[in-house]
Amino acid sequence: MKQILMFTMENCPYCRRANQYMEELMKETPKYKDIPVRIVDETYDPDTAELYDYYYVPAYYVEEEKAHEGAASKEDIHRVFEKALEE
């Protein structure tokens, strides 16, 4: 199981929606709750954000590989979770 790193911004409506989708997916698929998810708000942690190559939020990384960037559908986030479960 790999860690998910999610970059957000406080006032981003797409980030809020992505968080809602993540919560829904964790309720629907309990094994997703075991995946470590680190959420970084780039406004408050710009040093960490500078280390990654993305332009739009939300941005998802699984380990060090970008898994999704920009407005996300529930299916997009589902794919991120599944990627984190891959061995």
PyMOL Python script that loads the backbone (N, CA, C, O; Angstrom):
from pymol import cmd

cmd.read_pdbstr("""\
ATOM      1  N   MET A   1       0.849  -1.177   0.000  1.00  0.00           N
ATOM      2  CA  MET A   1       0.000   0.000   0.000  1.00  0.00           C
ATOM      3  C   MET A   1       0.892   1.236   0.000  1.00  0.00           C
ATOM      4  O   MET A   1       1.846   1.333   0.773  1.00  0.00           O
ATOM      5  N   LYS A   2       0.566   2.171  -0.876  1.00  0.00           N
ATOM      6  CA  LYS A   2       1.385   3.375  -1.023  1.00  0.00           C
ATOM      7  C   LYS A   2       0.647   4.597  -0.466  1.00  0.00           C
ATOM      8  O   LYS A   2      -0.582   4.629  -0.403  1.00  0.00           O
ATOM      9  N   GLN A   3       1.423   5.583  -0.071  1.00  0.00           N
ATOM     10  CA  GLN A   3       0.834   6.828   0.440  1.00  0.00           C
ATOM     11  C   GLN A   3       0.317   7.699  -0.701  1.00  0.00           C
ATOM     12  O   GLN A   3       0.916   7.772  -1.774  1.00  0.00           O
ATOM     13  N   ILE A   4      -0.811   8.357  -0.439  1.00  0.00           N
ATOM     14  CA  ILE A   4      -1.347   9.368  -1.352  1.00  0.00           C
ATOM     15  C   ILE A   4      -0.982  10.727  -0.781  1.00  0.00           C
ATOM     16  O   ILE A   4      -1.156  10.990   0.409  1.00  0.00           O
ATOM     17  N   LEU A   5      -0.478  11.573  -1.644  1.00  0.00           N
ATOM     18  CA  LEU A   5      -0.180  12.950  -1.285  1.00  0.00           C
ATOM     19  C   LEU A   5      -1.107  13.832  -2.107  1.00  0.00           C
ATOM     20  O   LEU A   5      -1.104  13.766  -3.336  1.00  0.00           O
ATOM     21  N   MET A   6      -1.894  14.650  -1.437  1.00  0.00           N
ATOM     22  CA  MET A   6      -2.868  15.509  -2.108  1.00  0.00           C
ATOM     23  C   MET A   6      -2.522  16.965  -1.821  1.00  0.00           C
ATOM     24  O   MET A   6      -2.370  17.363  -0.666  1.00  0.00           O
ATOM     25  N   PHE A   7      -2.399  17.749  -2.881  1.00  0.00           N
ATOM     26  CA  PHE A   7      -2.174  19.189  -2.736  1.00  0.00           C
ATOM     27  C   PHE A   7      -3.497  19.911  -2.940  1.00  0.00           C
ATOM     28  O   PHE A   7      -4.240  19.627  -3.879  1.00  0.00           O
ATOM     29  N   THR A   8      -3.775  20.848  -2.044  1.00  0.00           N
ATOM     30  CA  THR A   8      -5.019  21.602  -2.085  1.00  0.00           C
ATOM     31  C   THR A   8      -4.745  23.075  -1.834  1.00  0.00           C
ATOM     32  O   THR A   8      -3.614  23.483  -1.570  1.00  0.00           O
ATOM     33  N   MET A   9      -5.796  23.851  -1.923  1.00  0.00           N
ATOM     34  CA  MET A   9      -5.785  25.250  -1.491  1.00  0.00           C
ATOM     35  C   MET A   9      -7.094  25.480  -0.739  1.00  0.00           C
ATOM     36  O   MET A   9      -8.139  24.949  -1.116  1.00  0.00           O
ATOM     37  N   GLU A  10      -7.030  26.260   0.306  1.00  0.00           N
ATOM     38  CA  GLU A  10      -8.155  26.455   1.218  1.00  0.00           C
ATOM     39  C   GLU A  10      -9.448  26.884   0.517  1.00  0.00           C
ATOM     40  O   GLU A  10     -10.517  26.363   0.835  1.00  0.00           O
ATOM     41  N   ASN A  11      -9.372  27.801  -0.406  1.00  0.00           N
ATOM     42  CA  ASN A  11     -10.584  28.348  -1.034  1.00  0.00           C
ATOM     43  C   ASN A  11     -10.939  27.682  -2.360  1.00  0.00           C
ATOM     44  O   ASN A  11     -11.736  28.223  -3.125  1.00  0.00           O
ATOM     45  N   CYS A  12     -10.373  26.548  -2.634  1.00  0.00           N
ATOM     46  CA  CYS A  12     -10.589  25.865  -3.914  1.00  0.00           C
ATOM     47  C   CYS A  12     -11.862  25.019  -3.869  1.00  0.00           C
ATOM     48  O   CYS A  12     -11.933  24.064  -3.096  1.00  0.00           O
ATOM     49  N   PRO A  13     -12.869  25.351  -4.682  1.00  0.00           N
ATOM     50  CA  PRO A  13     -14.102  24.550  -4.677  1.00  0.00           C
ATOM     51  C   PRO A  13     -13.875  23.130  -5.208  1.00  0.00           C
ATOM     52  O   PRO A  13     -14.558  22.198  -4.785  1.00  0.00           O
ATOM     53  N   TYR A  14     -12.929  22.960  -6.123  1.00  0.00           N
ATOM     54  CA  TYR A  14     -12.626  21.627  -6.657  1.00  0.00           C
ATOM     55  C   TYR A  14     -11.985  20.747  -5.586  1.00  0.00           C
ATOM     56  O   TYR A  14     -12.198  19.535  -5.556  1.00  0.00           O
ATOM     57  N   CYS A  15     -11.203  21.368  -4.715  1.00  0.00           N
ATOM     58  CA  CYS A  15     -10.577  20.624  -3.615  1.00  0.00           C
ATOM     59  C   CYS A  15     -11.632  20.175  -2.599  1.00  0.00           C
ATOM     60  O   CYS A  15     -11.584  19.047  -2.107  1.00  0.00           O
ATOM     61  N   ARG A  16     -12.568  21.046  -2.293  1.00  0.00           N
ATOM     62  CA  ARG A  16     -13.642  20.675  -1.364  1.00  0.00           C
ATOM     63  C   ARG A  16     -14.458  19.506  -1.923  1.00  0.00           C
ATOM     64  O   ARG A  16     -14.799  18.570  -1.200  1.00  0.00           O
ATOM     65  N   ARG A  17     -14.760  19.576  -3.204  1.00  0.00           N
ATOM     66  CA  ARG A  17     -15.519  18.490  -3.840  1.00  0.00           C
ATOM     67  C   ARG A  17     -14.701  17.193  -3.819  1.00  0.00           C
ATOM     68  O   ARG A  17     -15.240  16.119  -3.552  1.00  0.00           O
ATOM     69  N   ALA A  18     -13.404  17.299  -4.101  1.00  0.00           N
ATOM     70  CA  ALA A  18     -12.538  16.117  -4.077  1.00  0.00           C
ATOM     71  C   ALA A  18     -12.519  15.499  -2.685  1.00  0.00           C
ATOM     72  O   ALA A  18     -12.551  14.276  -2.554  1.00  0.00           O
ATOM     73  N   ASN A  19     -12.467  16.323  -1.649  1.00  0.00           N
ATOM     74  CA  ASN A  19     -12.508  15.802  -0.277  1.00  0.00           C
ATOM     75  C   ASN A  19     -13.819  15.070  -0.004  1.00  0.00           C
ATOM     76  O   ASN A  19     -13.827  14.032   0.659  1.00  0.00           O
ATOM     77  N   GLN A  20     -14.920  15.606  -0.511  1.00  0.00           N
ATOM     78  CA  GLN A  20     -16.212  14.934  -0.344  1.00  0.00           C
ATOM     79  C   GLN A  20     -16.206  13.569  -1.037  1.00  0.00           C
ATOM     80  O   GLN A  20     -16.676  12.575  -0.483  1.00  0.00           O
ATOM     81  N   TYR A  21     -15.667  13.539  -2.253  1.00  0.00           N
ATOM     82  CA  TYR A  21     -15.582  12.275  -2.986  1.00  0.00           C
ATOM     83  C   TYR A  21     -14.709  11.268  -2.234  1.00  0.00           C
ATOM     84  O   TYR A  21     -15.033  10.081  -2.176  1.00  0.00           O
ATOM     85  N   MET A  22     -13.607  11.742  -1.661  1.00  0.00           N
ATOM     86  CA  MET A  22     -12.728  10.851  -0.909  1.00  0.00           C
ATOM     87  C   MET A  22     -13.467  10.248   0.277  1.00  0.00           C
ATOM     88  O   MET A  22     -13.358   9.049   0.533  1.00  0.00           O
ATOM     89  N   GLU A  23     -14.215  11.069   0.999  1.00  0.00           N
ATOM     90  CA  GLU A  23     -14.992  10.575   2.137  1.00  0.00           C
ATOM     91  C   GLU A  23     -16.023   9.541   1.687  1.00  0.00           C
ATOM     92  O   GLU A  23     -16.185   8.501   2.325  1.00  0.00           O
ATOM     93  N   GLU A  24     -16.720   9.832   0.584  1.00  0.00           N
ATOM     94  CA  GLU A  24     -17.720   8.890   0.067  1.00  0.00           C
ATOM     95  C   GLU A  24     -17.073   7.567  -0.315  1.00  0.00           C
ATOM     96  O   GLU A  24     -17.595   6.499   0.004  1.00  0.00           O
ATOM     97  N   LEU A  25     -15.937   7.640  -1.000  1.00  0.00           N
ATOM     98  CA  LEU A  25     -15.260   6.425  -1.434  1.00  0.00           C
ATOM     99  C   LEU A  25     -14.771   5.601  -0.247  1.00  0.00           C
ATOM    100  O   LEU A  25     -14.795   4.371  -0.291  1.00  0.00           O
ATOM    101  N   MET A  26     -14.327   6.275   0.814  1.00  0.00           N
ATOM    102  CA  MET A  26     -13.871   5.552   2.002  1.00  0.00           C
ATOM    103  C   MET A  26     -15.037   4.853   2.702  1.00  0.00           C
ATOM    104  O   MET A  26     -14.851   3.785   3.286  1.00  0.00           O
ATOM    105  N   LYS A  27     -16.225   5.433   2.653  1.00  0.00           N
ATOM    106  CA  LYS A  27     -17.405   4.782   3.231  1.00  0.00           C
ATOM    107  C   LYS A  27     -17.839   3.596   2.372  1.00  0.00           C
ATOM    108  O   LYS A  27     -18.226   2.549   2.892  1.00  0.00           O
ATOM    109  N   GLU A  28     -17.770   3.773   1.052  1.00  0.00           N
ATOM    110  CA  GLU A  28     -18.200   2.726   0.129  1.00  0.00           C
ATOM    111  C   GLU A  28     -17.206   1.564   0.063  1.00  0.00           C
ATOM    112  O   GLU A  28     -17.602   0.416  -0.137  1.00  0.00           O
ATOM    113  N   THR A  29     -15.929   1.863   0.232  1.00  0.00           N
ATOM    114  CA  THR A  29     -14.876   0.860   0.124  1.00  0.00           C
ATOM    115  C   THR A  29     -13.984   0.971   1.354  1.00  0.00           C
ATOM    116  O   THR A  29     -12.992   1.700   1.329  1.00  0.00           O
ATOM    117  N   PRO A  30     -14.316   0.266   2.424  1.00  0.00           N
ATOM    118  CA  PRO A  30     -13.601   0.411   3.697  1.00  0.00           C
ATOM    119  C   PRO A  30     -12.083   0.244   3.618  1.00  0.00           C
ATOM    120  O   PRO A  30     -11.363   0.851   4.411  1.00  0.00           O
ATOM    121  N   LYS A  31     -11.578  -0.567   2.680  1.00  0.00           N
ATOM    122  CA  LYS A  31     -10.125  -0.757   2.601  1.00  0.00           C
ATOM    123  C   LYS A  31      -9.397   0.545   2.241  1.00  0.00           C
ATOM    124  O   LYS A  31      -8.200   0.673   2.498  1.00  0.00           O
ATOM    125  N   TYR A  32     -10.102   1.495   1.656  1.00  0.00           N
ATOM    126  CA  TYR A  32      -9.475   2.783   1.326  1.00  0.00           C
ATOM    127  C   TYR A  32      -9.099   3.567   2.588  1.00  0.00           C
ATOM    128  O   TYR A  32      -8.196   4.403   2.559  1.00  0.00           O
ATOM    129  N   LYS A  33      -9.795   3.292   3.691  1.00  0.00           N
ATOM    130  CA  LYS A  33      -9.487   3.995   4.950  1.00  0.00           C
ATOM    131  C   LYS A  33      -8.085   3.668   5.454  1.00  0.00           C
ATOM    132  O   LYS A  33      -7.499   4.440   6.213  1.00  0.00           O
ATOM    133  N   ASP A  34      -7.548   2.525   5.030  1.00  0.00           N
ATOM    134  CA  ASP A  34      -6.222   2.102   5.475  1.00  0.00           C
ATOM    135  C   ASP A  34      -5.095   2.777   4.689  1.00  0.00           C
ATOM    136  O   ASP A  34      -3.936   2.719   5.097  1.00  0.00           O
ATOM    137  N   ILE A  35      -5.424   3.406   3.585  1.00  0.00           N
ATOM    138  CA  ILE A  35      -4.402   4.063   2.763  1.00  0.00           C
ATOM    139  C   ILE A  35      -3.983   5.361   3.448  1.00  0.00           C
ATOM    140  O   ILE A  35      -4.833   6.190   3.772  1.00  0.00           O
ATOM    141  N   PRO A  36      -2.690   5.544   3.671  1.00  0.00           N
ATOM    142  CA  PRO A  36      -2.254   6.803   4.272  1.00  0.00           C
ATOM    143  C   PRO A  36      -2.410   7.954   3.268  1.00  0.00           C
ATOM    144  O   PRO A  36      -1.899   7.897   2.150  1.00  0.00           O
ATOM    145  N   VAL A  37      -3.121   8.986   3.691  1.00  0.00           N
ATOM    146  CA  VAL A  37      -3.346  10.157   2.837  1.00  0.00           C
ATOM    147  C   VAL A  37      -2.777  11.375   3.556  1.00  0.00           C
ATOM    148  O   VAL A  37      -3.174  11.695   4.676  1.00  0.00           O
ATOM    149  N   ARG A  38      -1.859  12.032   2.905  1.00  0.00           N
ATOM    150  CA  ARG A  38      -1.281  13.272   3.442  1.00  0.00           C
ATOM    151  C   ARG A  38      -1.830  14.417   2.605  1.00  0.00           C
ATOM    152  O   ARG A  38      -1.670  14.427   1.384  1.00  0.00           O
ATOM    153  N   ILE A  39      -2.475  15.377   3.249  1.00  0.00           N
ATOM    154  CA  ILE A  39      -3.046  16.529   2.549  1.00  0.00           C
ATOM    155  C   ILE A  39      -2.200  17.745   2.868  1.00  0.00           C
ATOM    156  O   ILE A  39      -1.986  18.083   4.032  1.00  0.00           O
ATOM    157  N   VAL A  40      -1.724  18.395   1.823  1.00  0.00           N
ATOM    158  CA  VAL A  40      -0.873  19.578   1.970  1.00  0.00           C
ATOM    159  C   VAL A  40      -1.584  20.767   1.328  1.00  0.00           C
ATOM    160  O   VAL A  40      -1.886  20.752   0.135  1.00  0.00           O
ATOM    161  N   ASP A  41      -1.844  21.784   2.123  1.00  0.00           N
ATOM    162  CA  ASP A  41      -2.389  23.033   1.585  1.00  0.00           C
ATOM    163  C   ASP A  41      -1.203  23.877   1.147  1.00  0.00           C
ATOM    164  O   ASP A  41      -0.398  24.310   1.971  1.00  0.00           O
ATOM    165  N   GLU A  42      -1.102  24.104  -0.149  1.00  0.00           N
ATOM    166  CA  GLU A  42       0.081  24.792  -0.672  1.00  0.00           C
ATOM    167  C   GLU A  42       0.210  26.224  -0.169  1.00  0.00           C
ATOM    168  O   GLU A  42       1.302  26.792  -0.204  1.00  0.00           O
ATOM    169  N   THR A  43      -0.879  26.811   0.295  1.00  0.00           N
ATOM    170  CA  THR A  43      -0.824  28.164   0.845  1.00  0.00           C
ATOM    171  C   THR A  43      -0.023  28.178   2.146  1.00  0.00           C
ATOM    172  O   THR A  43       0.722  29.119   2.419  1.00  0.00           O
ATOM    173  N   TYR A  44      -0.187  27.123   2.942  1.00  0.00           N
ATOM    174  CA  TYR A  44       0.451  27.059   4.255  1.00  0.00           C
ATOM    175  C   TYR A  44       1.758  26.273   4.256  1.00  0.00           C
ATOM    176  O   TYR A  44       2.537  26.363   5.205  1.00  0.00           O
ATOM    177  N   ASP A  45       1.997  25.512   3.208  1.00  0.00           N
ATOM    178  CA  ASP A  45       3.233  24.738   3.121  1.00  0.00           C
ATOM    179  C   ASP A  45       3.823  24.865   1.713  1.00  0.00           C
ATOM    180  O   ASP A  45       3.930  23.875   0.989  1.00  0.00           O
ATOM    181  N   PRO A  46       4.206  26.091   1.328  1.00  0.00           N
ATOM    182  CA  PRO A  46       4.727  26.294  -0.022  1.00  0.00           C
ATOM    183  C   PRO A  46       6.049  25.570  -0.266  1.00  0.00           C
ATOM    184  O   PRO A  46       6.360  25.231  -1.408  1.00  0.00           O
ATOM    185  N   ASP A  47       6.820  25.333   0.772  1.00  0.00           N
ATOM    186  CA  ASP A  47       8.104  24.645   0.590  1.00  0.00           C
ATOM    187  C   ASP A  47       7.900  23.215   0.080  1.00  0.00           C
ATOM    188  O   ASP A  47       8.626  22.754  -0.800  1.00  0.00           O
ATOM    189  N   THR A  48       6.916  22.527   0.637  1.00  0.00           N
ATOM    190  CA  THR A  48       6.623  21.179   0.163  1.00  0.00           C
ATOM    191  C   THR A  48       6.056  21.225  -1.255  1.00  0.00           C
ATOM    192  O   THR A  48       6.436  20.419  -2.104  1.00  0.00           O
ATOM    193  N   ALA A  49       5.152  22.163  -1.508  1.00  0.00           N
ATOM    194  CA  ALA A  49       4.540  22.276  -2.837  1.00  0.00           C
ATOM    195  C   ALA A  49       5.591  22.533  -3.916  1.00  0.00           C
ATOM    196  O   ALA A  49       5.455  22.049  -5.040  1.00  0.00           O
ATOM    197  N   GLU A  50       6.621  23.280  -3.588  1.00  0.00           N
ATOM    198  CA  GLU A  50       7.682  23.595  -4.551  1.00  0.00           C
ATOM    199  C   GLU A  50       8.436  22.356  -5.007  1.00  0.00           C
ATOM    200  O   GLU A  50       9.054  22.369  -6.071  1.00  0.00           O
ATOM    201  N   LEU A  51       8.396  21.306  -4.236  1.00  0.00           N
ATOM    202  CA  LEU A  51       9.141  20.094  -4.564  1.00  0.00           C
ATOM    203  C   LEU A  51       8.443  19.239  -5.626  1.00  0.00           C
ATOM    204  O   LEU A  51       9.035  18.291  -6.142  1.00  0.00           O
ATOM    205  N   TYR A  52       7.201  19.566  -5.951  1.00  0.00           N
ATOM    206  CA  TYR A  52       6.410  18.754  -6.874  1.00  0.00           C
ATOM    207  C   TYR A  52       6.025  19.559  -8.106  1.00  0.00           C
ATOM    208  O   TYR A  52       5.860  20.777  -8.051  1.00  0.00           O
ATOM    209  N   ASP A  53       5.886  18.848  -9.215  1.00  0.00           N
ATOM    210  CA  ASP A  53       5.602  19.473 -10.500  1.00  0.00           C
ATOM    211  C   ASP A  53       4.109  19.382 -10.826  1.00  0.00           C
ATOM    212  O   ASP A  53       3.657  18.410 -11.432  1.00  0.00           O
ATOM    213  N   TYR A  54       3.369  20.378 -10.427  1.00  0.00           N
ATOM    214  CA  TYR A  54       1.949  20.454 -10.771  1.00  0.00           C
ATOM    215  C   TYR A  54       1.577  21.928 -10.872  1.00  0.00           C
ATOM    216  O   TYR A  54       2.286  22.800 -10.369  1.00  0.00           O
ATOM    217  N   TYR A  55       0.451  22.188 -11.531  1.00  0.00           N
ATOM    218  CA  TYR A  55      -0.007  23.563 -11.702  1.00  0.00           C
ATOM    219  C   TYR A  55      -1.387  23.768 -11.089  1.00  0.00           C
ATOM    220  O   TYR A  55      -1.673  24.820 -10.519  1.00  0.00           O
ATOM    221  N   TYR A  56      -2.240  22.751 -11.212  1.00  0.00           N
ATOM    222  CA  TYR A  56      -3.621  22.860 -10.736  1.00  0.00           C
ATOM    223  C   TYR A  56      -3.845  22.009  -9.488  1.00  0.00           C
ATOM    224  O   TYR A  56      -3.218  20.965  -9.309  1.00  0.00           O
ATOM    225  N   VAL A  57      -4.750  22.476  -8.633  1.00  0.00           N
ATOM    226  CA  VAL A  57      -5.183  21.685  -7.483  1.00  0.00           C
ATOM    227  C   VAL A  57      -6.641  21.305  -7.680  1.00  0.00           C
ATOM    228  O   VAL A  57      -7.372  22.029  -8.356  1.00  0.00           O
ATOM    229  N   PRO A  58      -7.076  20.215  -7.124  1.00  0.00           N
ATOM    230  CA  PRO A  58      -6.283  19.277  -6.360  1.00  0.00           C
ATOM    231  C   PRO A  58      -5.304  18.506  -7.246  1.00  0.00           C
ATOM    232  O   PRO A  58      -5.593  18.210  -8.405  1.00  0.00           O
ATOM    233  N   ALA A  59      -4.161  18.194  -6.684  1.00  0.00           N
ATOM    234  CA  ALA A  59      -3.166  17.368  -7.356  1.00  0.00           C
ATOM    235  C   ALA A  59      -2.883  16.183  -6.456  1.00  0.00           C
ATOM    236  O   ALA A  59      -2.691  16.337  -5.250  1.00  0.00           O
ATOM    237  N   TYR A  60      -2.858  15.006  -7.044  1.00  0.00           N
ATOM    238  CA  TYR A  60      -2.632  13.766  -6.301  1.00  0.00           C
ATOM    239  C   TYR A  60      -1.349  13.099  -6.772  1.00  0.00           C
ATOM    240  O   TYR A  60      -1.074  13.006  -7.968  1.00  0.00           O
ATOM    241  N   TYR A  61      -0.584  12.644  -5.812  1.00  0.00           N
ATOM    242  CA  TYR A  61       0.602  11.839  -6.081  1.00  0.00           C
ATOM    243  C   TYR A  61       0.469  10.541  -5.313  1.00  0.00           C
ATOM    244  O   TYR A  61       0.013  10.524  -4.170  1.00  0.00           O
ATOM    245  N   VAL A  62       0.870   9.460  -5.949  1.00  0.00           N
ATOM    246  CA  VAL A  62       0.978   8.176  -5.280  1.00  0.00           C
ATOM    247  C   VAL A  62       2.465   7.878  -5.261  1.00  0.00           C
ATOM    248  O   VAL A  62       3.101   7.682  -6.297  1.00  0.00           O
ATOM    249  N   GLU A  63       3.008   7.850  -4.020  1.00  0.00           N
ATOM    250  CA  GLU A  63       4.447   7.848  -3.843  1.00  0.00           C
ATOM    251  C   GLU A  63       4.953   9.135  -4.518  1.00  0.00           C
ATOM    252  O   GLU A  63       4.510  10.224  -4.152  1.00  0.00           O
ATOM    253  N   GLU A  64       5.840   9.038  -5.463  1.00  0.00           N
ATOM    254  CA  GLU A  64       6.375  10.249  -6.101  1.00  0.00           C
ATOM    255  C   GLU A  64       5.805  10.480  -7.501  1.00  0.00           C
ATOM    256  O   GLU A  64       6.238  11.393  -8.203  1.00  0.00           O
ATOM    257  N   GLU A  65       4.845   9.665  -7.906  1.00  0.00           N
ATOM    258  CA  GLU A  65       4.298   9.743  -9.255  1.00  0.00           C
ATOM    259  C   GLU A  65       2.957  10.485  -9.249  1.00  0.00           C
ATOM    260  O   GLU A  65       2.056  10.165  -8.474  1.00  0.00           O
ATOM    261  N   LYS A  66       2.848  11.489 -10.138  1.00  0.00           N
ATOM    262  CA  LYS A  66       1.590  12.229 -10.240  1.00  0.00           C
ATOM    263  C   LYS A  66       0.504  11.296 -10.756  1.00  0.00           C
ATOM    264  O   LYS A  66       0.670  10.634 -11.781  1.00  0.00           O
ATOM    265  N   ALA A  67      -0.619  11.253 -10.025  1.00  0.00           N
ATOM    266  CA  ALA A  67      -1.719  10.370 -10.390  1.00  0.00           C
ATOM    267  C   ALA A  67      -2.909  11.145 -10.959  1.00  0.00           C
ATOM    268  O   ALA A  67      -3.695  10.598 -11.732  1.00  0.00           O
ATOM    269  N   HIS A  68      -3.043  12.413 -10.578  1.00  0.00           N
ATOM    270  CA  HIS A  68      -4.129  13.246 -11.098  1.00  0.00           C
ATOM    271  C   HIS A  68      -3.840  14.706 -10.769  1.00  0.00           C
ATOM    272  O   HIS A  68      -3.233  15.021  -9.746  1.00  0.00           O
ATOM    273  N   GLU A  69      -4.289  15.590 -11.661  1.00  0.00           N
ATOM    274  CA  GLU A  69      -4.129  17.023 -11.435  1.00  0.00           C
ATOM    275  C   GLU A  69      -5.348  17.753 -11.971  1.00  0.00           C
ATOM    276  O   GLU A  69      -5.804  17.485 -13.083  1.00  0.00           O
ATOM    277  N   GLY A  70      -5.874  18.678 -11.175  1.00  0.00           N
ATOM    278  CA  GLY A  70      -7.012  19.494 -11.590  1.00  0.00           C
ATOM    279  C   GLY A  70      -8.332  18.941 -11.074  1.00  0.00           C
ATOM    280  O   GLY A  70      -8.364  17.975 -10.311  1.00  0.00           O
ATOM    281  N   ALA A  71      -9.419  19.572 -11.506  1.00  0.00           N
ATOM    282  CA  ALA A  71     -10.757  19.158 -11.067  1.00  0.00           C
ATOM    283  C   ALA A  71     -10.907  17.649 -11.242  1.00  0.00           C
ATOM    284  O   ALA A  71     -10.579  17.099 -12.293  1.00  0.00           O
ATOM    285  N   ALA A  72     -11.406  16.990 -10.198  1.00  0.00           N
ATOM    286  CA  ALA A  72     -11.460  15.532 -10.200  1.00  0.00           C
ATOM    287  C   ALA A  72     -12.888  15.036 -10.046  1.00  0.00           C
ATOM    288  O   ALA A  72     -13.666  15.555  -9.246  1.00  0.00           O
ATOM    289  N   SER A  73     -13.207  14.029 -10.824  1.00  0.00           N
ATOM    290  CA  SER A  73     -14.482  13.339 -10.646  1.00  0.00           C
ATOM    291  C   SER A  73     -14.282  12.259  -9.584  1.00  0.00           C
ATOM    292  O   SER A  73     -13.157  11.963  -9.183  1.00  0.00           O
ATOM    293  N   LYS A  74     -15.376  11.689  -9.148  1.00  0.00           N
ATOM    294  CA  LYS A  74     -15.293  10.605  -8.173  1.00  0.00           C
ATOM    295  C   LYS A  74     -14.511   9.433  -8.766  1.00  0.00           C
ATOM    296  O   LYS A  74     -13.753   8.765  -8.063  1.00  0.00           O
ATOM    297  N   GLU A  75     -14.698   9.192 -10.048  1.00  0.00           N
ATOM    298  CA  GLU A  75     -13.981   8.106 -10.727  1.00  0.00           C
ATOM    299  C   GLU A  75     -12.477   8.383 -10.773  1.00  0.00           C
ATOM    300  O   GLU A  75     -11.678   7.459 -10.623  1.00  0.00           O
ATOM    301  N   ASP A  76     -12.084   9.636 -10.978  1.00  0.00           N
ATOM    302  CA  ASP A  76     -10.655   9.991 -10.967  1.00  0.00           C
ATOM    303  C   ASP A  76     -10.030   9.643  -9.618  1.00  0.00           C
ATOM    304  O   ASP A  76      -8.936   9.082  -9.556  1.00  0.00           O
ATOM    305  N   ILE A  77     -10.728   9.980  -8.555  1.00  0.00           N
ATOM    306  CA  ILE A  77     -10.197   9.725  -7.213  1.00  0.00           C
ATOM    307  C   ILE A  77     -10.199   8.231  -6.913  1.00  0.00           C
ATOM    308  O   ILE A  77      -9.301   7.722  -6.243  1.00  0.00           O
ATOM    309  N   HIS A  78     -11.205   7.542  -7.411  1.00  0.00           N
ATOM    310  CA  HIS A  78     -11.232   6.077  -7.289  1.00  0.00           C
ATOM    311  C   HIS A  78      -9.964   5.481  -7.910  1.00  0.00           C
ATOM    312  O   HIS A  78      -9.353   4.587  -7.324  1.00  0.00           O
ATOM    313  N   ARG A  79      -9.568   5.962  -9.077  1.00  0.00           N
ATOM    314  CA  ARG A  79      -8.352   5.476  -9.737  1.00  0.00           C
ATOM    315  C   ARG A  79      -7.109   5.770  -8.899  1.00  0.00           C
ATOM    316  O   ARG A  79      -6.189   4.954  -8.845  1.00  0.00           O
ATOM    317  N   VAL A  80      -7.080   6.939  -8.243  1.00  0.00           N
ATOM    318  CA  VAL A  80      -5.945   7.276  -7.379  1.00  0.00           C
ATOM    319  C   VAL A  80      -5.861   6.276  -6.224  1.00  0.00           C
ATOM    320  O   VAL A  80      -4.782   5.759  -5.932  1.00  0.00           O
ATOM    321  N   PHE A  81      -6.976   6.003  -5.574  1.00  0.00           N
ATOM    322  CA  PHE A  81      -6.995   5.036  -4.475  1.00  0.00           C
ATOM    323  C   PHE A  81      -6.552   3.643  -4.964  1.00  0.00           C
ATOM    324  O   PHE A  81      -5.771   2.966  -4.296  1.00  0.00           O
ATOM    325  N   GLU A  82      -7.051   3.233  -6.117  1.00  0.00           N
ATOM    326  CA  GLU A  82      -6.672   1.920  -6.638  1.00  0.00           C
ATOM    327  C   GLU A  82      -5.180   1.864  -6.953  1.00  0.00           C
ATOM    328  O   GLU A  82      -4.536   0.838  -6.730  1.00  0.00           O
ATOM    329  N   LYS A  83      -4.638   2.943  -7.461  1.00  0.00           N
ATOM    330  CA  LYS A  83      -3.200   3.009  -7.750  1.00  0.00           C
ATOM    331  C   LYS A  83      -2.397   2.862  -6.459  1.00  0.00           C
ATOM    332  O   LYS A  83      -1.339   2.233  -6.455  1.00  0.00           O
ATOM    333  N   ALA A  84      -2.890   3.434  -5.373  1.00  0.00           N
ATOM    334  CA  ALA A  84      -2.203   3.335  -4.092  1.00  0.00           C
ATOM    335  C   ALA A  84      -2.222   1.894  -3.555  1.00  0.00           C
ATOM    336  O   ALA A  84      -1.344   1.508  -2.783  1.00  0.00           O
ATOM    337  N   LEU A  85      -3.199   1.123  -3.954  1.00  0.00           N
ATOM    338  CA  LEU A  85      -3.288  -0.264  -3.490  1.00  0.00           C
ATOM    339  C   LEU A  85      -2.433  -1.222  -4.308  1.00  0.00           C
ATOM    340  O   LEU A  85      -2.181  -2.347  -3.875  1.00  0.00           O
ATOM    341  N   GLU A  86      -1.983  -0.794  -5.482  1.00  0.00           N
ATOM    342  CA  GLU A  86      -1.168  -1.654  -6.339  1.00  0.00           C
ATOM    343  C   GLU A  86       0.149  -1.996  -5.661  1.00  0.00           C
ATOM    344  O   GLU A  86       0.756  -1.158  -4.993  1.00  0.00           O
ATOM    345  N   GLU A  87       0.572  -3.215  -5.839  1.00  0.00           N
ATOM    346  CA  GLU A  87       1.858  -3.643  -5.259  1.00  0.00           C
ATOM    347  C   GLU A  87       2.997  -3.307  -6.173  1.00  0.00           C
ATOM    348  O   GLU A  87       4.151  -3.591  -5.852  1.00  0.00           O
TER     349      GLU A  87
END
""", "prot")
cmd.dss("prot")
cmd.show_as("cartoon", "prot")
cmd.util.cbc("prot")
cmd.orient("prot")
